[in-house]
Structure formats: structure tokens, C-alpha cells
Amino acid sequence: GERRALSSRRFFTRIALAAEYIPEKVKKAEKKLEENPYDLDAWSILIREAQNQPIDKARKTYERLVAQFPSSGRFWKLYIEAEIKAKNYDKVEKLFQRCLMKVLHIDLWKCYLSYVRETKGKLPSYKEKMAQAYDFALDKIGMEIMSYQVNYMNARRVAKVSSARVKVYDRIQQ
């Protein structure tokens, strides 16, 4: 009995140690960030590490990342994609609320439009939601979004959206 209790305690101690193991390169990256919180090489090591962890473990790193670089659409997108992969849609929507209005980054906005398309596709109000999402994107980042093969015309056709923005787009296309 006592021997078994001792060996199971050792086993759980090993598991706890394995769970807390931090690779040397991550320790070095953290040290570099203490000296320079904007060191992109150090951040890229932490990002790679976060991408290989479950989101519950990685979230802290992503939060630090977007706090350090609040206007980086690329970093917000990485964080959002990790939450999407884990199907944490409530968290995804909160992240979009936090960043979309202040980060005018094409790829982030394309990610938002894809997210709406993928997650709202089965809703009866899908066409309307998609049209609203495209209008929202147009309103915030302007015609730039058009040059990135975002399927606006399809959304417009499907939703039969009629707005001043669409008329402007039509004029540009002629």
C-alpha cells in the first residue's frame, strides 16, 4: 500500500513537472523581452510555442502579444485563428469587438468576413448578416477591401443589397 502510494506520488510529480516544462528557447525569448518588449525575434519564438499549445495555455501569450502590439492586425488575426480552431466562437466574437474598429488591416478584415460566412451560413438571416458584414468592412476600410478578392459582389447579389456604397462600386467597375 505505502509503496504504491509513493510510486503514484512520483508519477504525478513527473506529470506536473512535464506540464510545467518550459523550453530553453522560450526562457531566452522571455529574458530578451524583459530587455526589449518589442523584440520581434523573441516574440516569434513565443508565438510558435503558443501555436503548438492548446488555446487555454496559449491565450496568455496571445493576450500579452496584442497588448504589446495593439494595432497589429497580423497578431490579432493569429490570436483569433487560434480561438476559431478551438471553436471558441464566443471568444472569437469578443476579440473581433476588441480589435476591428481600431485595426484597419485587410487580412484581419478578410478573416472577419470569412468567419461570418463560415459560422452564420446556416442562419435564416445569413444573407442579411453577410451583407451587413461587407457593408461594415467597406465602411471601415473603404474600397481597399475590393482589391483583395473579397467576394462582395456575390454577397450583394445574394442579399440584393442596395446602398450608396454599392452604387459607388458599380461606377468604379464601369
N, C-alpha and C positions, 0 to 999 in steps of 0.2 A: 504494500500500500504506500509506504513512505517513499520507496524508490520510484514508484510510478508517478507520484505527485512531484517529486524532484525532477524527473525527466520531462514531464509535461510542462513544468515551470520553465525549464531550459528551452523547450520547444517554443513556447510563447514569447520568451525573451528574444529568441532568434527572429521570430516573425516581427516583433516590434522593432528590432534593430534594422531588419531588412526594409521595413516600411519607412524608417527614418533615414535611410541611407541617402546621402547627398553626393553625387559625383564630384570629383575634384574640380573638373572644369566649371561646374556651377558655382562652387565655392570661390574659385578665382574670379569668375564673372561678377559675383556679388561684391567681392572686395574692390574690383575695378569701379563698380557703380557707386561705391562709397566715396571714391575719389572724384569720379566724374559721372553724375547721374544721367548724362546724355551720351554715354559711350555706346554707340550702336553695335559695335562688335560684341560687347558684353551682353547687350540686350538680345542679340540674335541667338546667343547660346541659351539664354533663359527662355526665349520663345520656342526654340527647338525642343527644349526639355518639356515645356508646357504642352506642346503639341503631342508629345508621347505619353502624356499622363491623362487619367480620367479628368473630366472638366471640374469635378468637385475639388480636386487637388490643384488644378492649373488656374482656376479662377482668380486666386490671389495674385498670381504673376500677371495675368491679363489686366486686372484692376490697377496694379502698380504701373503697368505699361501705358494704359490710357490716361492715367493721372499724370504721368511724366510727359506724355505727348498727346495732349487733349485734342489737338487739331489734325492728328494723323489719321486720315481715312483708312490707310493701309492697316494700321494697328487695330482700329475699331473693327474693321472687317475680319481680321484674324480671330478676334475675340468672339464676334457674332457667329462666324462659321463654326467655331468650336461648340458653341451653345446649340446651333442648328443641328450639328452632327449628333449631339446628345438628345435631340428632340425636346429641348427645354424652351418651348415656344413662348411661355410667359416671360422668361428672362430675355429672350431674343427681342421681344417687343419693347421691353423696358430699355434695353440697350439702344435700339433704334430711336426711342424717345429721347434718350440722353444725348445722342450724337448727330442725328440727321440735320437738325436745324442749324447747327453751328459748324458742321464739317461738310463743305461742298466739294466732295471727292467723287468723281464719276463712278469708279469701281464700287464704292460703298453704296451709292445710289442704285447701281445695277443690281447689287446684292439685295437691296431692299425690294426692288421690283420683282426679282426672281422669287424672293421669299413670299411676297404677296401672291404671286402666281401659283407657287407650289402649295401653299398652305390654305389659301382661300378658294381654290379651284372647285371644291365640292359644295360651296355655299350657294344658296339660291341667288344671293346678291353679288356673286362673283364678278359679273361683267361690270357692275357699277363700282365695286371695290377696286377693280383693276384700272378703270378709267380715272377714278379718284387718285389712285397711286401715281399714274402717269401725269395727271394734271399737277399733283403735288410736286413731283420731280421737276416738271417743266417750270413751275413757279419758282422753285428754289435754285435750280442750277441752270435754268434757261435752255436755250436752243442747243447748247453744247451736248446735251444728252442725246440729241438726234444723231450726232456723228458717230455714235457708238452702237450701231445696230440694235438699239433697244427697240423692241417690236411695238412701237407706239401706234403705227398705222393700223396694225391688226387690232389692238385694243380699241382704237377709235371706231373702226368698222364694226367690231363685235358689239360695242356698247352704244354705237350711234351717238357719240359724244358731239355736242355742238357747242363750241366756245370760241372766244376771240383768239385763243392760242392756236386752235386748230386752223382757223382762217389764216392766221399769220403763217403757219407751217405750210398750208396749201399754196399760198402766194410764193413762198420761198422755193417750193418744189417745181413751180411752173417755169 
